[in-house]
Amino acid sequence: MAAHHSPMAQFEVHPLIPIHVGGYDLSFTNASLWMVLAVTAASAFLVLGTRRDGIVPGRLQSVVEVMYDFIERNTVLNIMGEEGRRFFPFIFTIFMFIFFSNFFGLIPYSFTVTSHIIVTFAMAITVFAIVLTVGFWTHGLHFFSLFVPSGAPLWIMPVIVPIEVISFLSRPISLSVRLCANMLAGHTMLKVFAGFVVTMLSAGGVLAVFSFAPVVAGVAITALEVLVAAIQAWVFALLTCIYLNEAIHLHDH
């Protein structure tokens, strides 16, 4: 299979505007382009959807309000309470960026930036840094009590505390890998089934007749990917809320 026909070719990063400064490659790539497009589209979507703010909302305004209320009330406030309002702009921004990046990745010949671990890990490590900052700012050194389950006997602490610390430190990895793996796997499957269709049609005869099977499978996977694109954006925002809530309340220790 030629390299440009490989299912993994869609994830390759290519420089569009070569930029080299002091031996460092700062080129503007296809990944950079689609990140800019995602930010631009999300901003335009919110601005256009709220510019009139009518009593009877139009279609676009209704969609914006539903997304806004869902993240604010059903996610942030439901998990963190009123204290979560100060973190809502950050969480909603992450949600919208991932949401549009995931959906743009479904467009043929586009680029899915959330399929790259460097992008998802950058967001995850930012969340992790904010969680640590909030935790130490709110509780000081008492923040370390997060790793000491209340009610557990002292003799088991040497075992439980290292497990809790490892679990806490692994959060950026699990948060980033979850999003990246879902996008990578789904888009790879779409490319594979599309390749089946082209191969079977090119072969002709009986194979061409049965080429409808991978077409149906591709349509079904595409519908599933649309759902996954939205769910993964929400899951990232949801876990961010959970981690921040733990940093604020320390499991009510």
URHU-V251374 format. One record per run of one state. SS is the DSSP state (a for helix, b for strand, c for the rest). FROM is the first residue (numbers start at 1). TO is the last residue. If there is no record, write none. Layout:
ss from to
SS FROM TO
SS FROM TO
//
This chain:
ss from to
c 1 2
a 3 5
c 6 8
a 9 11
c 12 14
b 15 17
c 18 19
b 20 21
c 22 23
b 24 25
c 26 27
b 28 29
a 30 50
c 51 58
a 59 104
c 105 112
a 113 115
c 116 116
a 117 147
c 148 153
a 154 169
c 170 170
a 171 203
c 204 204
a 205 209
c 210 211
a 212 252
c 253 253
//
